[in-house]
Amino acid sequence: MGKNILGLNEMTIYALSSGPGISGVAVIRVSGKDTAKVIKTLTGNSRLPRPRVASLQKFNKNGQKNLIDEGVIIWFPAPNSYTGEDLAEFHVHGSRAVVNAMHLAISKIKNCRLAEPGEFTKKAFQNGRINLLKAESIGDLISSETEIQRKQALKIMSGHSSDKFNSWRKKLLKILSHIEAKIDFPDEDLPKNIIREIQKISNNVLKEIKKALNDQKVGERIRSGFKIAIIGPPNSGKSSLLNYLSKRDVAIVSETAGTTRDVIETHLNLDGYPVIVSDTAGIRNSKNEIEKKGIKIALSHAQDADLRLVIVSTRNADFTGVFKGFLTKNAILVINKSDLLRGKLDSKFKKYEHVLISIKKDLNLNKLITKIKSKLKNKFTTNEDILITRERHRQNLINCVHHLEKFQTKKSNQDFDKAAEDLRLATRHLGMIVGKVDVEELLGSIFNDFCIGK
């Protein structure tokens, strides 16, 4: 089984790199040690084109005179390519027939297989062309739907985040080299200035990481979307509000109470901010098992949401303690069906941040959207540079903080062996963020600073 996996990794991969469907131009990418053979076979030429220069070629089926298409080829010899391997791009006309014929022709060449999702970027990471953060940000840039997502992905790609993580890691490796030296030479005491340096560096790194963790999860919100949950009793207008915000019929609207049983989600772009709006089951006491499950899921979504729209109807203005519990600072009370209101609004609602609307008559919905946008801007605004964009980054930093704090308690007791292990684990978690865990760096630091073995 291991040989089979190794064989797959050594094969030359190919795939359509431009979007699927009909287009003016389609780009088929090939990467691996047999890329040159693919070029020669499809063009029928014994010589390769000039590197990194677009050249017009005829592409044939396996070297025969059965023409597939005429297009442009660009040849990138290793290591100066996106993947770090020999790589070629075939620019052909973007019909399904042409792309399928090109794929079929390449598949007939020995040691060539269709690429797996993200495999070109994975090869770029494995061959040291990019680090793990950049690989992730490339994926985020491709899937970005709003301007703020595009900007964040580009910022991470620029390397600022990885520079910060690597900077913390290098500082910890520096002090680890001192601790390792003490273990290797137990009879030699560490100079007081070195001890002070260890304390200063570890304190500074710990302080900076804790500050980065206290970011209100802005980076993750930008990447994944700001979660808005619409909750309320049955027939209060939750599904109608979702349809209004989405500008289309996403949810079924009915006078029958309990129509929505599951969570219905829609992705929106509100003024450039990515938003995920969830319509949930109406919350009430129910004996129906399916409805009860829907209500349980609704409560869970409300708990996890960045903003809760608690919607009630003027016809049934009483709401239970469950809804009152959700009316925190991250909530807006939406009182629907204002067209049916007789007299003044009950004063008990005025102590909550609320908007009186009528979805049916399109009244005050602009006020509600303005309030939602205001909440969005506050959640997406930060004065600090965004470093964390995924839960993976956050967990590794939390683990790093945990081991650094353990290190600080142990080093004060002169327990160097255990202190070194905590420091190693802290640096390892930082290395896991950028996909770099290398013992050679530690060895280099020891040799350079202490001239061990001189």
DOFIDREN-117868 format. One record per residue: residue in three letters; x, y, z of N, C-alpha, C, O, CB in turn. Coordinates in steps of 0.05 Angstrom, whole numbers, plus 5000, padded with zeros to 4 digits. Glycine has a CB too. Layout:
N
ALAXYZXYZXYZXYZXYZ;...
***
This chain:
454
MET501749765000500050005000501750255000501250444986498150005025;GLY503950255017505850485018507050534991507450764983507950435039;LYS507850304976509050344950507150464930507850634913510050064939;ASN504550384933502550494915502250804919502050954899499850354919;ILE502150884944501951174950504351324940504151534928501551224980;LEU506751204944509251334935509151354905509951564893511651164944;GLY508151144891507951144862506151364852506751504832507050884852;LEU503851404866502051614858503251894861502852064844499451604876;ASN504851924882506152184887508252244866508752474859507452194915;GLU509552034855511652074836510552114807512052184789513551834836;MET508052064804506852084777506552384769506352564786504151944776;THR506352424743505952694732502852754733501352584725507052734703;ILE502152984743499253044746498353254726499953414717498653134775;TYR495853244719494653434701491853504709490553344722494753334671;ALA490953744703488153824709487554084695489254244688487753844740;LEU484954134692483954394683484254594706483154554727480954374674;SER485854804701486355004722484555244720484255394739489255094721;SER483355294697481355504694478555394702478355154707481255624665;GLY476555564703473955474712472655284692473055294668472055714715;PRO471055094703469654904685467455034669466555254676468454664702;GLY466554904648464455024631465555154606467955144601462855224647;ILE463855264590464655384565465955664570464855824584462155414546;SER468255704557469655954560471356014536471755834519471455954586;GLY472356254533474056324510476656174510477556074490474556624509;VAL477856154534480456014537480355834561479255914582482756214539;ALA481455594559481755414582484655354586486155324566480055144577;VAL485555334611488355284617488555014630487354964651489555504636;ILE490054834617490554564629493454564638495354624624490054344607;ARG493754494664496454504676497454214679495954034686496354644704;VAL500054184674501353924677503853964695505354154690502153794649;SER504353784715506653814732507853544739506353354746505953974758;GLY510453524738511753274745514153214727514653364708509853044744;LYS515552994733518052934718517552864689519452874673519552714732;ASP515052784682514552704654513152934638512052884617512852464653;THR513253174649511953404635513153444607511753504588512253654652;ALA515853424605517153464580516153264559515853324536520253444583;LYS515753014568514752804550511952864541511252814518514852534564;VAL510352984559507553054551507653274530506153254510506053154576;ILE509353474533509653694513510453574486509153634466511653904523;LYS512553414486513553304461511453124447511153134423516153144466;THR510052964463508052784452505652934440504852874417506952594474;LEU504653134454502353284444502953474421501253524404501053434467;THR505453574421506153764399507453614375507453724353508053974409;GLY508453374380509853224359512553334353513853254334508153234334;ASN513653514370516253624367518253494385517653424408516253934372;SER520653454376522753324392524153534410525453464430524853194374;ARG523753794404524954004420522854144437520554174429526354204402;LEU523754214461521854354479521754654472523754764461522754324508;PRO519554794477519455084472521255234491522155124511516555184474;ARG521755484485523455654503522055684530519555724531523955934490;PRO523555654552522255684578520955954583522056164575524355634600;ARG518655944596517156184604516456374581516156614586518756334625;VAL516356274557515556434534513156304521513256064514517956464513;ALA510956454517508556344504509156284475510156454460506156534507;SER508556034466508955964438506455824427505155664440511455784435;LEU505755894402503455774389504155504378506155464364502455964366;GLN502455304385502955024377500354884369498154974377504354874400;LYS500754674353498454494347498654264366500754144370498454404317;PHE496354194379496253964398494853734385492553754376494954044424;ASN496253504384495153264370494653044391495753044413497053174348;LYS493052844382492652614399494952424398495452294377490052464390;ASN496552414420498752234422500652234399501552024389497751954426;GLY501352474390503352504369502352444341503852464322505652324375;GLN499752364339498652304312497952564299498052784311496252114314;LYS497052554274496252794260493252844263491952964246496952774230;ASN492252744286489352784292489253034310489553014334488152534306;LEU488753264298488853524312486653544333484353504328488753754292;ILE487553624358485553684379484853984378482554054378486653614407;ASP486954154377486554444378489254574372491354454373485354534405;GLU489054834367491455004364491355204386489355344390491655134335;GLY493555224402493455414424496255494433498255464418492055294448;VAL496455594457498955694468500055504489498455404506498655984479;ILE502655464489503855304510506055464524507555614511505155034499;ILE506155444551508355574566509755364583508455204597507155804585;TRP512355344580513955134593515655254615517155444612515855004571;PHE515255144640516755234663518455004674517454844689514755334685;PRO521054994667522754784678523154824708523255044718525454784663;ALA523554594722524154604751526854734755528554714738524054314763;PRO527254874777525354904800523755164798522255234816526954904826;ASN524055304775522755574773519955544762519255644740524455754754;SER518255414778515455384770513755404795514755414818514955114755;TYR511155414792509355444815509655204834509655244858506455454805;THR509954964823510154724840513054654848513454494866508954484826;GLY514954784835517754714840518654474822520954404822518154644869;GLU516754354807517354144788517254244760516554474755515353904792;ASP517954074740517454144712514454184709512854024718518453924693;LEU513654414697510854474695510254594668511954744657509954664717;ALA507954534657507054654631504154744633502554614647507454454608;GLU503554954618500755044616499955044587501255164570500455324628;PHE497754894581496654884554494255074553492255014567495954594546;HIS494355284537492155474535490555394509491555444487493155774534;VAL488255284512486655194489483955334489483255484508486354884490;HIS482355284468479655394468477955254489478155014493478355364439;GLY476255414502474955314526472355164522470355224535474355534544;SER472254974503469854814500470254554516472554464520469254754470;ARG468154424524468354174539469653964522471153794532465554084548;ALA469053964496470053754478473153784476474553574476468853784450;VAL474154024473477054064471478453984497480453844497477754364465;VAL477354074520478554004546478553704550480553594559477054144569;ASN476253574544476053284548478053134530479352944538473253184542;ALA478353234505480253104486483153134496484752954494479953224458;MET483853374507486553424517487053244542489153124544486853724526;HIS485053224559485353054583485752764575487452624586482953074601;LEU484152674555484352394546487152344534488352134539482152334526;ALA488152534518490752494506492952484526494752314524491252734486;ILE492852654547494952654568494752394584496752284593494652904586;SER492252294589491852054605493151804592493851614606488952004610;LYS493451814566494551584551497551564554498851364548493851604522;ILE498851784564501751794567502451664593501251714614502852084565;LYS504451494593505251344616505951524640507151734637507651164609;ASN505251434664505751574689504351834692505152004708508751624691;CYS502151874678500552124680497852054692496551864685500252264653;ARG496952214711494352174723493052444729494352654730494552014750;LEU490452444732488952684739489652784767489752614785485852634736;ALA489953044770490753154796488453134816486153154808491753444793;GLU489153114841487153124862486553424869488153594861488052974888;PRO484353484883483753764890486053894905486953784925481153784906;GLY486954124896489054274910491854154908493654234922488354294938;GLU492253954890494753804890497153974879499353934888494553554874;PHE496554154861498754324851499854504873502254534876497754504827;THR498054624889498954784912500254614933502154704946496554934924;LYS499254364937500454184956503354124949505154114966498853924958;LYS503754084923506554034913508354274917510654254924506453954883;ALA507154514913508654764917509554784946511854864952506955014910;PHE507854704965508554704994510654495000512654545013506054655011;GLN510254244989512054024995514854084983516853994994511053764983;ASN514954234962517554294949518754554959520754654948517254304919;GLY517554674980518654904993518255164977519555364983521554874996;ARG516455164958515855414943514255604959514555854956514455344916;ILE512455504976510755664993510555535020510955295022507955714980;ASN509755695041509255575067506255505069504655575051510155755090;LEU505555385091502855285094500755515095498555495085502555125120;LEU501555745108499755975109499156085081496856155075500956195126;LYS501256095065500756195037499056005021497356085006503456235023;ALA499455745026497855545012494955575019493155565002498755255019;GLU494455625045491655665054490455925043488155935035491555675085;SER492156135042491156395032490556385002488756534993493156615038;ILE491956214988491356184959488556064956487056154939493556004945;GLY487955864972485255744972483155944980481055954968485155504990;ASP483856115000481856315009481456524987479156624984482856455034;LEU483556604973483356804951481556694929479856844918486056884940;ILE481956444922480356324900477356314908475556364891481356044894;SER476856254934474056234942472856494953470556494961473756014963;SER474356714953473356964964471057064947471057054922475657174964;GLU469057164961466557274948466257564952464757704937464157124958;THR467557674973467157964979469858094979471957964980465757995006;GLU469858364978472258524977473958485002476458465000471558814973;ILE472758475025474258445050475658175051477758145063472358485074;GLN474357965040475557695039477957695020480057585026473557485031;ARG477657834997479857844978482357984990484557894988478957994952;LYS481758215004483958365016485458205037487858215039482958625027;GLN483858065054485057905075486857685064489057635073482957785094;ALA485857545043487357325031489957425020492057305023485657185009;LEU489857655006492257774994494257855016496657835012491558014977;LYS493257955038495058045060496457805072498857825077493358195082;ILE495057585075496357345086498357235066500557145073494257125093;MET497657245040499557155019502157325018504257215011498157174992;SER501957575026504257745026506357665046508757735044503458035032;GLY505557495066507557385084507757515111509457435127510157385071;HIS506157725116506357865142505857675165507257675185504458105143;SER503657515163502957325185505157125190505957075213500357185179;SER506056995168508156795171510756915182512156775197508656655144;ASP511357165175513757295186513457325216515357285231514057575173;LYS511057395226510557425254510857155269512157145290507757555260;PHE509556945258509656685271512556585271513556475291507856485256;ASN513956625249516756535247518556695266520456585277517856555219;SER517956955269519457125288519257025316521257005331518557415285;TRP516756955325516356845352517856585355519056535375513356805358;ARG517656425334518956155335521956175338523256035353518255995310;LYS523156365322526056395323526956495351529056415361526956595302;LYS525356665363526056765390526056545410527756525428524156995398;LEU524056365408523856135426526155935421527155825440521155995424;LEU526855895396529055725389531655825401533455675409529355685359;LYS531856085401534256225412534656155441536756075450534056525408;ILE532456185457532656135486532855835491533955745511530356255501;LEU531655675473531855375476534755285473535555105487530055235455;SER536155415455538955345451540555395477542455245483540255505428;HIS539855595492541255645518540555425538542355325552540355925530;ILE537955345539537155135557538554875550539454725568534055105557;GLU538654815524539954565514542954565522544054355529539654545484;ALA544154795521547054815528547354755557549354625565548155095521;LYS545554845574545754795603545454495608546754385626543554955618;ILE543654365593543254075597545753925589546553735602540853975580;ASP547054005566549453875557551853925575553653755577550053975528;PHE551854155588554154225605553054295633552954525641555854465594;PRO552154095648550854135674552654275695551654395714549853885685;ASP555254255692557054375712557354675708558254815725559754235710;GLU556554765684556855045678554255195683552155125672557755085648;ASP554355405700551955565705551555765682553455865671552255715732;LEU548955815676548356015656548956285667548256345690545355985647;PRO550256455651550756735660548156875666546156825654552456885639;LYS548257065686545857215694544657365671542157395669546557405716;ASN546357475653545157625630543657445611541657525599547457765615;ILE544557185609543056985592540456925606538356905592544856735588;ILE540356885632537856825646535857055643533557015638538456775676;ARG536957305645535157535642534057545613531757615609536757795647;GLU535757475594534857475566532657265561530757315548537257415547;ILE533057025574531056815571528356905582526256865570531956555587;GLN528457035606525957135618524657345601522157345597526557235646;LYS526257535592525257755576523957665550521657735543527457955570;ILE525357485536524357395510521757235513519857275499526457225495;SER521757045532519456865536517057035545514756985536520056645557;ASN517457235562515257405571514157565548511657595545516257595593;ASN515857685531515057845508513457675488511357765478517457975494;VAL514457435482513057265462510357185473508357185458514757015456;LEU510257105499507757025511505757255510503357215504508156935540;LYS506657495516504957735516503857785488501457845485506457975527;GLU505557765468504757825440502757615430500857685416507157835422;ILE503157365437501357155428498657185441496557155428502556865434;LYS498557245467496057285481494557525469492057525466496557335511;LYS495957735461494757965448493557885421491357975414496758195445;ALA494957715406493957625380491457455384489657465367496057465365;LEU491357295405489057125410486557285419484257205415489656915432;ASN487057525430484857695439483857875416483858125419485657865463;ASP483157755393482557905369479657895361478857985339484157805345;GLN477957795379475057775374474457605349472257615338473858055371;LYS476357435341475957255318475157395292473657295276473857045325;VAL476257635289475657795264476557645239475057635220476958065266;GLY478957535239479957395216478257165207477757125184482757295221;GLU477357005227475656775221472956865210471756735193475256595246;ARG471957085222469357195212469557285183467757235167468457435230;ILE471757415176472057515149472257275130470957275109474657685146;ARG473757075138474156835120471656675117470856605095476356665131;SER470256615139468056425138465356565135463456455124467956265163;GLY465156815144462656965142461557025170461956865189460556805126;PHE460257255172458957345197456357195200454657215182458557655197;LYS455957055222453556875226451257035238451457135261454256635243;ILE449057045224446657175234444456955236443856825216445657405216;ALA443356915260441156725264438556875268438357045285441756535288;ILE436556795252433856905256432256705273431856475265432356955228;ILE431556795297430056615315427556755324427256995324431856535339;GLY425656585333423056695342420956485343421456255336422156925324;PRO418556545353416356355354415356295326415956445307414056455372;PRO413756085322412656025295410956255285409756395301410955765297;ASN410856285259409256485245409856775253408056945252406356435251;SER412356825260413057105267414257245243414557495243415057105290;GLY414857095221415957215197418857165192420157315177415557515198;LYS419956955204422856895202423656825173425556935162423656655220;SER422056645160422656565133422256795113423756825094420956335125;SER420256965119419757195102422057395103422857515083417057345110;LEU423157425127425457605131427957495116429357655104426157645161;LEU428357235118430657115104430357165074432257235060430756805109;ASN427957115063427457165034427857455027428957515005424657075027;TYR427057635044427457925039430457995037431258135019426058095060;LEU431957905057434857965058436257835034438157945024436057865084;SER435357595026436657455004435757554976436957484956436057155006;LYS433557704976432357804951431457574933431457604908434357984936;ARG430757354945429657124930428256934949428556964974431956974914;ASP426756754939425256564956427056334964427156124950422656454941;VAL428456364986430156154996428555955013428955715012432556275013;ALA426756065029425255905048422255905040421256095028425555995077;ILE420955685047418055665042416555825063417055805087417055365043;VAL414755995054413156165072410256055073409056015052413156465063;SER409256005097406555895099405256005125406656065144406555585099;GLU402656015124401156095149401155865169400555905193398256165141;THR401755625160401855395178404255415197406555435188401955125162;ALA403655405223405855425242407655175241406654955237404755455271;GLY410255215244412154995244412954895217413854665214410954765259;THR412655065196413454985169416454925167417254725156412655205148;THR418055105179420955075178421754875200421354925224422455345182;ARG422954645192423754445211426754435214427854375235422754165202;ASP428254495193431154485193432254775190430754965186432254305170;VAL434854805192436155065188436555115158437654945145438855085204;ILE435655345149436155415121438155645121437655855133433455505106;GLU440355615107442455815106442755935079442355805058445155695115;THR443356195078444056325053446456515057446656645078441556485042;HIS448156525037450556695039449956965025449056965002453056555026;LEU450557185039449957445028452557615028454457565042447757585044;ASN452457825011454558025010453258295018451958415002455958044982;LEU453658375043452458625053454658835054456358835072451158585080;ASP454659015034456659235033459459125034461259245046456259425056;GLY459958905021462658785020463258605043465458495044464659005019;TYR461458575062461858395084460558125079458258115071460858515111;PRO462057905084460857635080459057565103459857575126463057425076;VAL456657485097454657425118453257155111452657095088452457645119;ILE452856995132451256755130448856785147449056805172452956495139;VAL446456795134443956835149442556565151442256425131442057045135;SER441656495176440356245181437456285190436956435208441856075202;ASP435656155176432856155184432355895200433055675190430856175159;THR431355915224431155685241428255615247426355765241432655735268;ALA427855375258425155285265423955465287425355565304425254985275;GLY421355505285419955665305420155535333419555295336417055705297;ILE420855695353421355585379418655595395417655815400423555735394;ARG417755365404415255335420415255065433416954895426412655385402;ASN413455015451413154755463411754575442409554635433411454765489;SER413054355435411954185414412253885422414153815435413354235387;LYS410253725415410453435420411453285396412153045398407653325429;ASN411553425373412453295348415453255349416953445353411753465323;GLU416453005346419252935350421053085330423153175337419652635347;ILE420153095304421753235283421953525289424053645287420553185255;GLU419653655297419653935303421453995328422854195329416854035308;LYS421353815348423053845372426053845365427553995376422453615392;LYS426753665346429553665338430353925323432454025327430053425319;GLY428454025307428954275293429254505313430954685309426654345274;ILE427654505334427854715354430554695369431754905375425554695374;LYS431454455375434054415388436354525371438154655381434554115394;ILE436154475345438254575326438054875325440155015324437854455298;ALA435654985325435255285325436555415348437955615345432255355324;LEU436255295372437455415396440455395395441855575405436355265421;SER441455185384444455145381445555365362447655485367445154865371;HIS444155405339445055615320444955895332446756055328443255605295;ALA442855945348442656205361444956245380445956475383439956225376;GLN445756035394447856055414450556125400452156285410448155795429;ASP451056005376453556035362453656285344455856355334454055795345;ALA451456415340451356645321452856885331453056935355448456715315;ASP453957035311455157295318453057515323453557705338457057385295;LEU450757475311448557665315445957515313445557345296448557895293;ARG444157565332441557435333439357635327439157845339441057295361;LEU437657565307435257725302432957585314431957385304434857765270;VAL432057675338429857555352427257685342426757915348430157585383;ILE425757535326423457655312420857555325420457315328423457585282;VAL419157745332416457675343414357825327414958015313416357745374;SER411857745331409657875316408058055335407857985359407857665303;THR407058275325405358445342402758305350401558375370404758715327;ARG401958105334399557955340400057765364398157685378398657795315;ASN402557685367403257505389405857615402407957495400403657205379;ALA405557845415407857995425409157875450411357955457407058275430;ASP407857685462409057555486411357365477410957195459406957395502;PHE413657395489415757205482416857095508417057235528417957345465;THR417756845506418556695530421256775540422656935527418456395524;GLY422056655563424656705574426956625556429156735558424856575601;VAL426456425539428456335520429456565503431856605500427456095503;PHE427556715492428156935474429457175489431257305479425657035459;LYS428457215514429657435530432557375535434257555536428057455556;GLY433157115539435957035544437857095520440257125524436156745551;PHE436657105496438257155472438557455466440057535448437157015448;LEU437057625480437057915474439358045489438958215507434358035483;THR441757975482444158095493445058315475443658415457446457885497;LYS447558405479448658625461449058525432449158695414451358725472;ASN449158265429449458155401446758075390446457865378451457915401;ALA444758235395442058165386440458415379440958635390440558005407;ILE438558385361436658595354433858475356433258265345437158715325;LEU432158605371429358515373427858625349427758875345427958605400;VAL426658445333425258535309422258475314421458245317426258375283;ILE420658685314417758655318416358685291416258905280416658865340;ASN415358465281414258455254411158495255409858495276414958185241;LYS410058535231407158575227406158825241404058835254405558325238;SER407759045238407059305250404459405237403059575249409259505246;ASP403759315213401359405200398859305215396659415210401259305171;LEU399159105232396858995247396759115276394959045291397058695249;LEU398659285282398859405309396559605313396159785297401559535313;ARG395159565335393059755343393959905368394359775389390359605347;GLY394360155366395260315389398360315391399760255371394160195415;LYS399360375414402260405418403560135424402259945433402860595441;LEU406160125418407759885423408059855453408460045468410459895409;ASP407859605463408159545491410859655502412959615489407959245497;SER410759795524413159925535415359725543417759795544412460095559;LYS414659475548416659275556418759225534420959125540415259015564;PHE418059285509419959235487421959455484424159425473418359205461;LYS421359695496422959925491425759905505427560045497421560175501;LYS425959735525428559715539430559545522432959545529428159585566;TYR429559415501431359265483431859415458430259585449430158985476;GLU434159365446434759485419432859355400433059115394437759445411;HIS430959515389428859395372428359555347428959795345426359365389;VAL427059425328426059555303423259455298422759205299427959495279;LEU421459635293418659565287418359565257418659765244416659765301;ILE417659325246417659295216415059165207413559055223420059135206;SER414659175181412559015168413758905142414259055123409859175163;ILE414258655142415458535118413458535095414058585072416458235123;LYS410858485102408758485082408458755068408058765044406058395095;LYS408558975084408159245073410859385067410859615059406559405093;ASP413059245072415759355067416259615083417059825072416159415037;LEU415659605109415959835127418359795145418559595159413359875143;ASN420060005146422360015165424459805161426259775177421360005192;LEU424259645139426359445134429059565129431159455135425459265111;ASN429059815117431559955113432960015139435360015141431160205096;LYS431360085160432460135187433759885198435859905211430160245206;LEU432359655195433459405205436159345191438059265204431459175200;ILE436259375165438759315150440959505158443259425160438259345119;THR440259765164442259955173443459865200445859885205441060235176;LYS441659765218442559665244444359425241446459395255440159595262;ILE443659245223445259005218448059085208450058975217443858815198;LYS448059275189450659365178452459495199454859465199450159565155;SER451159635217452659765239453959555257456259585265450759945256;LYS452459345263453559125279455858985264457858915276451458915286;LEU455558955237457558825221460158985222462358865226456658805192;LYS460059245218462459405216463959395242466459395242461659695210;ASN462559395265463859375291465359105294467559095305461859405313;LYS464158895284465358625287467658575268469458415273463258415282;PHE467758725245469858685226472058885228473958885213468658695198;THR471859065247473859285250475859205272475059125294472459545257;THR478359245266480459195286482859385280483459435257481458905286;ASN484059475301486459655297488959495294491059605286486659845321;GLU488859235301491259065299491258915273489258885259491258865323;ASP493658825265493958665241492658395247493058275268496958625233;ILE491258295227489958035230491957815225493157795204487558005210;LEU492357635245494257415242492857145240493756965227496157415266;ILE490557125254489156865255486756865237484957035240488256805285;THR486656675218484456665199483056395200480956355188485356725171;ARG484156205215482955935217483155835245484755925261484355735198;GLU481355645252481355525278483955375283484855355306478855335282;ARG485155265262487655125265489855305276491355225294488555015237;HIS489955555266491955745276491455805306493255805322491856005260;ARG488855845313488155915340488855695360490055745381485155985342;GLN488255445353488755225371491755185375492655135398487654965359;ASN493355215354496255195357497355415375499255365390497655195330;LEU496355655372497255875389496355835418497955895437496156145379;ILE493955735422493055675450494855465462495655485486490155575449;ASN495555255447497355055457500155165462501455085482497554825437;CYS501055345445503655475449503755625475505655615491504355665425;VAL501555785480501355935505501455755529502755805549498756105505;HIS499955525528499855335549502655235557503455225580498055095542;HIS504255155536506955045541508855265550510755215565507954905516;LEU508455505540510255735548509755795578511655855592509755985531;GLU507255785586506655845614507855625632508855685654503655865619;LYS507655375623508855155638511955185639513155135660508154875625;PHE513055275617515955325616516755535636518855495650516855415587;GLN515255745639515955965657515955875686517655965702514156195653;THR514155695693514055595721516455405726517555405748511355455727;LYS517155255706519255055711522055175711523755095726519154835689;LYS522555365693525255475692525955615718528355645725525455675668;SER523955715732524555855758525455655779526855725798522056005768;ASN524655395774525555185793528155045783528954845795523354975796;GLN529355155762531855045751531454755740533354605738534055045772;ASP528954695733528454425722528754435692526854445677525454335730;PHE531354435683531954495656530954285636530054345614534954515652;ASP531054025644530153815625527253845618526553845594530653535637;LYS525553885638522653905633522054175620520254205603521153875659;ALA523554385628523154645616523754645587522354765571524954855630;ALA525854505579526654485551524454345535523854425512529254325548;GLU523254135547521153995532518654165527517454165506520253745548;ASP517954335548515654515544516254725522514554795506515054665570;LEU518754815522519555015502519554895474518755025454522355125509;ARG520454645472520454505446517554485436517054535412521654215449;LEU515754405454512854375445511754645437510154655418511254255468;ALA512454855451511555125444512455205416510855305400512455335464;THR515055155410516055225383514855045362514455125339519155195383;ARG514254795370513154605351510354705342509654685318512954325363;HIS508754795361506054895353506255145336504555175318504454965379;LEU508155315340508555545322509355445294508455555274510655745333;GLY511155245294512055135268509755005253509755005228514254935273;MET507854885267505654745254503854945240502454865221503954595275;ILE503755195248502055395235503055455207501455465188501955655252;VAL505655485204506855545178507755285163508755295141509155735180;GLY507355055177508054795164511054755164512154635146507054785136;LYS512354845186515254825187516154725214516054875234516655095180;VAL516954475216517954365241520654235235520754025223515954155254;ASP522854375242525454295233527454305256527954515267526454475210;VAL528554065263530554055285533154185277534654275294531053765293;GLU533754195251536354305242536654595251538854685256536554285212;GLU534454745252534655025261535655045289537255225295531855165258;LEU534754865307535654865334538654805336540154935351534054665351;LEU539454605320542354525320544054755311546154815322542754285302;GLY543054895290544555125279544855345300546955465303543155235255;SER542655395315542755595336544755525358546155705368539955645348;ILE544755275366546655185386549555225377551255345392546254885394;PHE550155135353552955165343553755455340556055525347553155025316;ASN552055615330552755895325553156055351554956215353550656035309;ASP551555995371551656155396553656045416554856205431548956155408;PHE554055785417555655675438558255545428559855465444554055485454;CYS558555515402560855375391561355115405563655045411563355555394;ILE559254955409559454695422561354515406561154495382556654565426;GLY563154375420565054195407567554335398569154205384563754065383;LYS567954585404570254735395572854625408575054725403569955045400;
***
